[in-house]
Amino acid sequence: MLNALVKVQARAALQAMYNRTALKKKKAKGNLVLMALLAVYILASLGFSFGFFFKNMLDSFAPMNLLWMYFAITGLAGFLFSFMGSVFLSQSMLFKAKDNDLLLSLPLKPGQILLARTLSLYLMAMIIQLVILLPAFIVFLLYGQAGAAQIVIFLLTLVLLPLPSMALSMLLGWLLSLVSDRIRHKNVITIVLSLGFLTAYFWGYSKLMEAMNSLVSRGQEIAKAVQSALPPAYHYGMSIAHGDLSSFLLFALFCLVPFGALMLIISRNYIHVLTNQRGARKAVYKGGRMRAGSPMKALVTKEARLFFGKPIYLMNSAISLLFMLALPLILLFDRNTLTAITATFGVGGDFLGPICALILCVLSASTFISAPSVSLEGKNLWLIQSLPVKPIQSLMAKALTHILISAVPIVLSSVLLAVILKLDLISFLLTLALPLAASAFAAFLGLALNLRFPKLSWRNEAEPVKQSMSTFLAMTLGFLVPAGLAALYIFALNHIPVQLYLLLSVLFFLLLGALLYAHLNRTADKAYLDLTEAA
């Protein structure tokens, strides 16, 4: 029974971006090729970026005989990135999954259910770490200092390194589950805690980047600090860099003991956590005068409540909006950022307005609130299908919700940037109009992709939000389209006045949005009504 459950969990993890029905259709091969090409492109881009960064680091550490420090830093980076990727998933995947009652009815021990559930989390953490650790080791191989022992130990550490990040994310997810069952506004608390953690994470990451220059000049001093303060990172680096077996065994203990102890503790309380339905005192309904509203207002209100009521939906699909709000604050309190931006693009201060407009455009187009909105209906899809409204109205409510939610940070950020950068009226209007037009494009694109790649038979909200083809494509295309417009101007159309090009870009996004709306209007009736929960 346990073997069958593990196989099901593994298959679900590997096929998370596809629905079972679609795999049986002729279009499955085309979908697979498309996803494979996009995945290869993104992984190759990340790999080359990390590879150049790691090469410079290795060139600095090798002459000082600090190869272990090189791997200690890459291991810490892999740990942090995998923790970021799994911390918001552990609660929904391990403790709040939709099939809890089904699994509890099977002749399985709680520990066996927990072990099978952690498989998906483990695979995700390992994939995230491979994006960082594999380029780092390839650079080490090209450097010509890797032997058979280093290769074998590196492969073994790939299996072990996801365990510490999983243990920490599982602990936070378990504590959050215990607390959320006893408070009324648990979604608000979850969002606030998540935002606080993200703020601390990015602040710490920025400080780490600032310290990289002094890291090389003070290598020996910092190496001693790492050795004493972070022994797991030290033994991880020593085991790979020098093939040290004793360091590898100590690193394995640092990984296995905390993870095993946490698994044992959670498994003994797993049934209690899954079946505990105690909550905060329910709000008492007080009847009052009812107000009539339009169907569209009711549908938009429903979509907004769904968005703000699902922390994993909000924190993943709209994370770029938080960056959008942070941009003017960073420019206000860190004037060096202005110099860094102009130096990166190789332009003068007159181009700060257009560059900020481009940044807001990329962040707006990368927001994918609408991309999982159809899939999130799940088993309640029939309720929407049975309402006396046309399918296109229901879809437009989702698109309008996406646009309205995005509009608030777009307007605030544009106004603040105009004040900080002292933009003229035309530049301000373009800085406002470009991300708004990109938002409309992203809203309609997400809906079109979600109807093309629905995922309704999910076990938890993390699957349609983080592991579906529609969200993957919406985020990827949302980045590539504005990036392509910027590249087109830099390499081919830079003779056009930049404000005129921004205006043409606004019209381009509006045209794309209109074409996508026409497509939805033409195909919505059949595509939306043909959806079933089995998709």
C-alpha positions as CSV (number, residue, x, y, z in Angstrom):
1,M,0.0,0.0,0.0
2,L,2.8,2.4,0.9
3,N,4.6,1.7,-2.4
4,A,1.4,2.4,-4.4
5,L,0.9,5.7,-2.5
6,V,4.5,6.8,-3.1
7,K,4.2,6.0,-6.8
8,V,1.0,8.1,-6.9
9,Q,2.7,11.0,-5.2
10,A,5.7,10.8,-7.4
11,R,3.6,10.7,-10.6
12,A,1.6,13.7,-9.4
13,A,4.7,15.6,-8.6
14,L,6.3,15.0,-12.0
15,Q,3.0,15.6,-13.9
16,A,2.0,18.6,-11.9
17,M,2.0,20.9,-14.9
18,Y,-0.4,18.7,-16.8
19,N,-3.9,17.4,-16.1
20,R,-4.6,13.8,-16.6
21,T,-7.2,14.3,-19.2
22,A,-4.9,16.4,-21.4
23,L,-2.2,13.7,-21.3
24,K,-4.6,11.3,-23.1
25,K,-5.3,13.7,-26.0
26,K,-3.3,14.2,-29.2
27,K,-2.2,17.6,-28.1
28,A,-0.2,16.1,-25.2
29,K,2.9,15.8,-27.3
30,G,2.7,19.4,-28.5
31,N,2.2,20.6,-24.9
32,L,5.2,18.5,-23.7
33,V,7.5,19.8,-26.4
34,L,6.4,23.4,-25.7
35,M,7.0,23.1,-22.0
36,A,10.3,21.3,-22.5
37,L,11.6,24.1,-24.8
38,L,10.5,26.8,-22.4
39,A,12.0,24.9,-19.4
40,V,15.3,24.4,-21.2
41,Y,15.4,28.1,-22.2
42,I,14.8,29.3,-18.6
43,L,17.1,26.7,-17.0
44,A,19.8,27.5,-19.5
45,S,19.5,31.2,-18.9
46,L,19.6,30.8,-15.1
47,G,22.5,28.3,-15.4
48,F,24.6,30.7,-17.5
49,S,23.9,33.6,-15.2
50,F,24.9,31.6,-12.1
51,G,27.8,30.1,-14.0
52,F,29.4,33.4,-14.7
53,F,28.9,34.6,-11.1
54,F,30.4,31.3,-9.7
55,K,33.4,31.5,-12.1
56,N,34.3,34.9,-10.8
57,M,34.0,33.7,-7.2
58,L,36.1,30.6,-7.9
59,D,38.8,32.7,-9.6
60,S,39.0,34.7,-6.3
61,F,38.9,31.9,-3.8
62,A,41.2,29.4,-5.6
63,P,44.4,31.4,-5.2
64,M,43.7,31.7,-1.5
65,N,43.2,27.9,-1.1
66,L,39.5,28.5,-0.1
67,L,37.8,26.1,-2.4
68,W,35.7,24.8,0.5
69,M,34.4,28.4,1.0
70,Y,33.3,28.4,-2.6
71,F,31.1,25.4,-2.1
72,A,30.0,26.6,1.3
73,I,28.5,29.8,-0.3
74,T,26.9,27.8,-3.2
75,G,25.4,25.4,-0.7
76,L,24.0,28.2,1.4
77,A,22.5,29.7,-1.7
78,G,20.9,26.4,-2.7
79,F,19.5,26.0,0.8
80,L,18.0,29.5,0.8
81,F,16.5,29.3,-2.6
82,S,14.9,25.8,-2.0
83,F,13.6,27.0,1.4
84,M,12.0,30.0,-0.4
85,G,10.4,27.7,-2.9
86,S,8.9,25.3,-0.4
87,V,8.1,27.4,2.7
88,F,4.7,28.6,1.2
89,L,3.9,25.0,0.0
90,S,4.5,22.9,3.1
91,Q,1.3,23.9,4.9
92,S,-1.0,23.3,1.9
93,M,0.7,20.1,0.7
94,L,1.3,18.4,4.0
95,F,-1.4,19.6,6.3
96,K,-4.3,21.2,4.3
97,A,-4.5,18.9,1.3
98,K,-7.9,18.1,-0.2
99,D,-7.5,14.3,0.0
100,N,-6.8,14.1,3.7
101,D,-10.0,12.2,4.5
102,L,-9.3,9.7,1.7
103,L,-5.7,8.9,2.9
104,L,-6.8,8.6,6.5
105,S,-9.3,6.0,5.5
106,L,-6.5,3.8,4.0
107,P,-4.7,1.1,6.1
108,L,-1.6,3.3,6.5
109,K,0.2,4.6,9.5
110,P,0.4,8.4,9.9
111,G,4.1,8.4,9.4
112,Q,3.7,6.5,6.1
113,I,1.2,9.1,4.8
114,L,3.5,11.9,5.9
115,L,6.5,10.2,4.2
116,A,4.6,9.9,0.9
117,R,3.4,13.5,1.1
118,T,6.9,14.9,1.6
119,L,8.0,13.3,-1.7
120,S,6.6,16.1,-3.8
121,L,8.1,18.7,-1.5
122,Y,11.5,16.9,-1.7
123,L,11.5,16.8,-5.5
124,M,10.7,20.5,-5.8
125,A,13.4,21.4,-3.3
126,M,15.9,19.3,-5.3
127,I,15.0,20.8,-8.6
128,I,15.4,24.3,-7.3
129,Q,18.8,23.4,-5.8
130,L,20.0,21.8,-9.0
131,V,19.5,25.2,-10.8
132,I,22.1,26.6,-8.5
133,L,24.4,23.7,-7.5
134,L,24.8,22.1,-10.9
135,P,26.3,25.3,-12.6
136,A,28.6,25.7,-9.5
137,F,29.9,22.2,-9.9
138,I,30.3,22.4,-13.6
139,V,32.5,25.5,-13.1
140,F,34.5,23.5,-10.6
141,L,34.9,20.7,-13.1
142,L,36.0,23.1,-15.9
143,Y,38.5,24.5,-13.4
144,G,40.2,21.1,-13.5
145,Q,40.3,20.3,-9.8
146,A,37.6,17.7,-9.5
147,G,38.4,14.0,-9.0
148,A,36.3,10.9,-8.7
149,A,35.9,11.4,-4.9
150,Q,34.6,15.0,-5.4
151,I,32.1,13.9,-8.0
152,V,30.7,11.0,-5.9
153,I,30.4,13.2,-2.8
154,F,28.8,16.0,-4.8
155,L,26.1,13.6,-6.1
156,L,25.5,12.3,-2.6
157,T,25.2,15.9,-1.2
158,L,22.6,16.6,-3.8
159,V,20.4,14.0,-2.2
160,L,21.0,15.3,1.3
161,L,20.9,19.1,0.9
162,P,17.1,19.4,0.3
163,L,16.5,17.8,3.8
164,P,17.5,20.9,6.0
165,S,15.4,23.3,3.9
166,M,12.5,20.9,4.0
167,A,12.8,20.4,7.7
168,L,12.6,24.2,8.3
169,S,9.7,24.7,5.9
170,M,7.8,21.8,7.4
171,L,8.3,23.1,10.9
172,L,7.0,26.5,9.9
173,G,4.1,25.0,8.0
174,W,3.2,22.8,11.0
175,L,3.3,25.7,13.4
176,L,1.2,27.8,11.1
177,S,-1.4,25.0,10.8
178,L,-1.6,24.7,14.6
179,V,-2.0,28.4,15.0
180,S,-4.4,29.0,12.1
181,D,-6.9,26.6,13.5
182,R,-7.4,28.8,16.5
183,I,-7.6,32.3,15.1
184,R,-10.3,34.0,13.2
185,H,-8.4,36.1,10.7
186,K,-5.9,33.4,9.9
187,N,-5.5,34.4,6.2
188,V,-4.5,38.0,7.3
189,I,-2.0,36.6,9.8
190,T,-0.5,34.3,7.2
191,I,-0.2,37.1,4.7
192,V,1.4,39.5,7.2
193,L,3.9,36.8,8.3
194,S,4.7,35.9,4.7
195,L,5.3,39.6,3.8
196,G,7.5,40.0,6.9
197,F,9.5,36.9,6.0
198,L,9.9,38.1,2.4
199,T,11.0,41.5,3.5
200,A,13.6,40.1,5.8
201,Y,14.8,37.6,3.1
202,F,15.3,40.2,0.4
203,W,16.9,42.6,2.9
204,G,19.3,40.0,3.9
205,Y,20.0,39.0,0.3
206,S,20.7,42.6,-0.7
207,K,23.1,42.9,2.3
208,L,24.8,39.7,1.2
209,M,25.3,41.1,-2.3
210,E,26.8,44.3,-0.9
211,A,29.2,42.2,1.2
212,M,30.4,40.1,-1.8
213,N,33.2,42.7,-2.6
214,S,34.6,42.6,0.9
215,L,34.2,38.8,0.9
216,V,37.1,38.4,-1.5
217,S,39.4,40.9,0.2
218,R,38.7,39.5,3.7
219,G,38.4,35.8,2.6
220,Q,40.5,34.3,5.4
221,E,38.8,36.3,8.1
222,I,35.3,35.5,6.8
223,A,36.2,31.8,6.3
224,K,37.0,31.5,10.0
225,A,33.7,33.1,10.9
226,V,31.8,30.6,8.6
227,Q,33.8,27.7,10.0
228,S,32.8,28.5,13.6
229,A,29.3,29.9,13.1
230,L,28.0,27.6,10.3
231,P,29.6,24.2,10.7
232,P,27.2,22.4,8.3
233,A,28.2,24.8,5.5
234,Y,31.9,24.3,6.4
235,H,31.7,20.5,6.3
236,Y,29.6,20.7,3.1
237,G,32.4,22.7,1.4
238,M,35.2,20.6,2.8
239,S,33.6,17.3,1.7
240,I,33.2,18.4,-1.9
241,A,36.3,20.6,-2.4
242,H,38.7,18.1,-0.9
243,G,36.8,14.8,-1.0
244,D,36.9,14.7,2.9
245,L,34.9,11.7,4.0
246,S,34.8,12.7,7.6
247,S,33.3,16.1,6.7
248,F,30.8,14.4,4.5
249,L,29.6,12.1,7.3
250,L,29.3,15.1,9.6
251,F,27.3,17.0,7.0
252,A,25.1,14.0,6.5
253,L,24.4,13.9,10.2
254,F,23.5,17.7,10.1
255,C,21.0,16.9,7.4
256,L,19.5,13.6,8.5
257,V,19.2,14.1,12.3
258,P,17.0,17.2,12.3
259,F,14.9,16.0,9.4
260,G,14.4,12.6,11.0
261,A,13.6,14.0,14.4
262,L,11.0,16.4,12.9
263,M,9.4,13.7,10.8
264,L,9.1,11.5,13.9
265,I,7.5,14.3,16.0
266,I,5.1,15.4,13.3
267,S,4.1,11.8,12.4
268,R,3.1,11.2,16.1
269,N,0.8,14.2,15.9
270,Y,-0.2,14.0,12.2
271,I,-3.7,12.6,12.7
272,H,-4.4,15.2,15.4
273,V,-3.2,18.0,13.0
274,L,-5.3,16.7,10.1
275,T,-8.4,16.0,12.0
276,N,-8.3,19.0,14.3
277,Q,-11.3,21.2,13.3
278,R,-11.3,23.5,16.3
279,G,-11.3,27.1,15.3
280,A,-11.8,30.6,16.6
281,R,-15.2,31.7,17.7
282,K,-17.4,32.1,14.7
283,A,-18.8,35.5,13.8
284,V,-22.4,35.9,14.6
285,Y,-24.6,36.8,11.6
286,K,-26.6,40.0,12.1
287,G,-29.4,40.4,9.6
288,G,-29.8,43.7,7.9
289,R,-31.1,45.4,4.9
290,M,-30.0,43.7,1.7
291,R,-28.7,45.6,-1.3
292,A,-29.2,44.6,-4.9
293,G,-26.2,44.7,-7.2
294,S,-25.2,43.9,-10.8
295,P,-24.1,40.4,-11.7
296,M,-20.7,41.7,-12.7
297,K,-20.2,43.4,-9.3
298,A,-21.1,40.2,-7.6
299,L,-18.7,38.1,-9.7
300,V,-15.8,40.6,-9.2
301,T,-16.5,40.6,-5.4
302,K,-16.3,36.8,-5.4
303,E,-13.0,36.8,-7.3
304,A,-11.5,39.5,-5.0
305,R,-12.5,37.5,-1.9
306,L,-11.0,34.4,-3.4
307,F,-7.7,36.2,-4.1
308,F,-7.4,37.9,-0.7
309,G,-8.7,34.7,1.1
310,K,-6.0,32.4,-0.3
311,P,-2.5,33.5,0.9
312,I,-0.7,31.1,-1.4
313,Y,-2.6,32.6,-4.3
314,L,-1.9,36.2,-3.3
315,M,1.8,35.7,-2.4
316,N,2.7,33.9,-5.6
317,S,0.5,35.5,-8.4
318,A,1.0,39.1,-7.2
319,I,4.5,39.1,-5.7
320,S,5.6,41.4,-8.6
321,L,3.1,44.0,-7.4
322,L,5.0,44.1,-4.1
323,F,8.2,44.7,-5.9
324,M,6.4,47.5,-7.8
325,L,5.6,49.2,-4.6
326,A,9.1,48.7,-3.3
327,L,10.8,50.3,-6.3
328,P,10.0,54.0,-5.5
329,L,10.9,53.4,-1.8
330,I,14.3,51.9,-2.8
331,L,15.0,54.9,-5.1
332,L,14.0,57.3,-2.3
333,F,16.1,55.9,0.5
334,D,19.0,54.5,-1.6
335,R,20.2,57.1,-4.1
336,N,23.0,54.8,-5.3
337,T,20.3,52.6,-6.9
338,L,19.7,55.4,-9.5
339,T,23.4,55.3,-10.5
340,A,23.3,51.5,-10.7
341,I,20.3,51.5,-12.9
342,T,21.8,54.0,-15.4
343,A,25.1,52.2,-15.4
344,T,23.4,48.9,-16.0
345,F,21.5,50.2,-19.1
346,G,24.4,52.4,-20.1
347,V,22.3,55.6,-20.4
348,G,22.1,59.0,-18.8
349,G,19.8,60.3,-16.1
350,D,17.3,61.5,-18.8
351,F,16.3,57.9,-19.4
352,L,15.4,57.1,-15.8
353,G,11.7,57.7,-16.5
354,P,11.5,55.4,-19.5
355,I,13.6,52.7,-17.6
356,C,11.3,52.9,-14.6
357,A,8.3,52.7,-17.0
358,L,9.8,49.5,-18.5
359,I,10.5,48.0,-15.1
360,L,6.8,48.6,-14.0
361,C,5.7,47.2,-17.4
362,V,7.7,44.0,-16.8
363,L,6.4,43.6,-13.2
364,S,2.8,44.3,-14.4
365,A,2.9,41.8,-17.3
366,S,4.5,39.2,-15.0
367,T,1.6,39.3,-12.6
368,F,-0.6,36.2,-13.2
369,I,-3.7,36.7,-11.0
370,S,-6.0,35.5,-13.8
371,A,-3.9,32.6,-15.0
372,P,-5.0,30.1,-12.3
373,S,-8.4,31.7,-11.6
374,V,-10.4,29.2,-13.7
375,S,-8.5,26.2,-12.2
376,L,-9.1,27.5,-8.7
377,E,-12.8,26.9,-9.2
378,G,-12.1,23.2,-8.8
379,K,-15.0,21.1,-7.7
380,N,-17.2,24.3,-7.4
381,L,-16.9,25.0,-11.1
382,W,-20.5,23.8,-11.7
383,L,-21.7,26.6,-9.5
384,I,-20.3,29.2,-11.9
385,Q,-21.5,27.2,-15.0
386,S,-25.1,27.1,-13.6
387,L,-25.4,30.9,-13.0
388,P,-27.6,32.9,-15.3
389,V,-24.7,34.7,-16.8
390,K,-22.8,34.2,-20.1
391,P,-19.4,32.5,-19.8
392,I,-17.7,35.6,-21.2
393,Q,-19.2,37.6,-18.3
394,S,-17.7,35.2,-15.8
395,L,-14.3,35.4,-17.5
396,M,-14.4,39.2,-17.8
397,A,-15.1,39.4,-14.0
398,K,-11.8,37.5,-13.5
399,A,-10.0,39.7,-15.9
400,L,-11.4,42.9,-14.3
401,T,-10.4,41.7,-10.8
402,H,-6.9,41.1,-12.1
403,I,-6.8,44.7,-13.6
404,L,-8.3,46.4,-10.5
405,I,-5.9,44.7,-8.1
406,S,-2.9,45.5,-10.3
407,A,-4.1,49.1,-10.8
408,V,-3.7,50.2,-7.2
409,P,0.1,49.5,-6.9
410,I,0.6,50.7,-10.5
411,V,-0.9,54.1,-9.8
412,L,0.8,54.5,-6.4
413,S,4.2,53.5,-7.8
414,S,3.8,55.7,-10.9
415,V,2.9,58.8,-8.8
416,L,5.8,58.2,-6.4
417,L,8.3,57.7,-9.2
418,A,7.0,60.9,-10.9
419,V,7.7,62.8,-7.7
420,I,11.0,61.2,-6.8
421,L,12.4,61.5,-10.4
422,K,10.7,64.8,-11.1
423,L,9.1,63.6,-14.3
424,D,7.4,65.9,-16.8
425,L,3.7,65.3,-17.5
426,I,4.1,63.2,-20.6
427,S,6.7,60.9,-19.0
428,F,4.4,60.5,-16.0
429,L,1.4,59.6,-18.2
430,L,3.5,57.1,-20.1
431,T,4.9,55.6,-16.9
432,L,1.3,55.2,-15.8
433,A,-0.2,54.0,-19.1
434,L,2.4,51.4,-20.1
435,P,2.0,49.1,-17.0
436,L,-1.8,49.5,-17.1
437,A,-1.9,48.4,-20.7
438,A,0.5,45.5,-19.8
439,S,-1.9,44.6,-17.0
440,A,-4.9,44.3,-19.3
441,F,-2.8,42.2,-21.7
442,A,-1.7,39.9,-18.8
443,A,-5.3,39.5,-17.5
444,F,-6.6,38.3,-20.9
445,L,-3.5,36.2,-21.6
446,G,-3.9,34.4,-18.3
447,L,-7.5,33.5,-19.0
448,A,-6.8,32.3,-22.5
449,L,-3.9,30.1,-21.2
450,N,-6.0,28.8,-18.3
451,L,-8.8,27.7,-20.6
452,R,-6.2,26.1,-22.8
453,F,-4.4,24.3,-19.9
454,P,-7.0,23.9,-17.1
455,K,-6.1,22.1,-13.9
456,L,-9.2,21.5,-11.9
457,S,-8.5,18.2,-10.2
458,W,-6.0,19.6,-7.7
459,R,-5.4,18.4,-4.1
460,N,-4.4,21.8,-2.8
461,E,-4.3,25.4,-4.1
462,A,-0.5,25.2,-4.6
463,E,-1.0,23.0,-7.7
464,P,-3.0,25.4,-9.9
465,V,-1.1,28.4,-8.6
466,K,2.5,27.2,-8.7
467,Q,2.6,24.0,-10.7
468,S,0.3,24.5,-13.7
469,M,1.2,25.2,-17.3
470,S,-1.0,28.3,-17.5
471,T,0.8,30.1,-14.7
472,F,4.2,29.0,-16.0
473,L,3.4,30.4,-19.5
474,A,1.7,33.5,-18.3
475,M,4.7,34.5,-16.1
476,T,7.2,33.6,-18.8
477,L,5.4,35.4,-21.7
478,G,4.7,38.3,-19.4
479,F,8.4,38.8,-18.9
480,L,9.5,38.0,-22.5
481,V,7.1,40.3,-24.3
482,P,8.2,43.6,-22.6
483,A,11.8,42.4,-22.6
484,G,11.5,41.8,-26.3
485,L,10.2,45.3,-26.9
486,A,13.1,46.8,-24.9
487,A,15.6,44.7,-26.9
488,L,14.0,45.8,-30.1
489,Y,14.4,49.5,-29.2
490,I,18.0,49.1,-28.0
491,F,19.3,47.1,-31.0
492,A,17.1,48.3,-33.9
493,L,14.8,51.3,-33.2
494,N,16.9,53.5,-31.0
495,H,16.6,56.3,-33.6
496,I,12.9,56.8,-32.6
497,P,12.3,59.2,-29.7
498,V,11.9,57.1,-26.5
499,Q,8.6,58.7,-25.5
500,L,7.2,57.9,-29.0
501,Y,8.4,54.3,-28.6
502,L,6.7,54.0,-25.2
503,L,3.5,55.3,-26.7
504,L,3.7,52.7,-29.5
505,S,4.4,50.1,-26.8
506,V,1.2,51.1,-25.0
507,L,-0.8,50.8,-28.2
508,F,0.9,47.4,-28.9
509,F,-0.2,46.0,-25.5
510,L,-3.7,47.4,-26.0
511,L,-3.8,45.7,-29.4
512,L,-2.7,42.4,-27.9
513,G,-5.3,42.7,-25.2
514,A,-8.0,43.4,-27.8
515,L,-7.0,40.4,-29.8
516,L,-7.1,38.2,-26.8
517,Y,-10.5,39.5,-25.8
518,A,-11.8,38.8,-29.2
519,H,-10.5,35.3,-29.0
520,L,-12.1,34.7,-25.6
521,N,-15.4,36.2,-26.7
522,R,-15.4,33.8,-29.7
523,T,-14.4,30.6,-27.9
524,A,-15.6,31.2,-24.3
525,D,-19.0,29.5,-24.6
526,K,-17.6,26.2,-25.7
527,A,-14.3,26.2,-23.8
528,Y,-15.8,27.3,-20.5
529,L,-18.8,25.1,-20.5
530,D,-16.9,22.1,-21.6
531,L,-14.7,22.2,-18.5
532,T,-15.2,19.4,-16.0
533,E,-13.6,18.8,-12.6
534,A,-11.8,15.8,-14.1
535,A,-9.7,18.2,-16.2
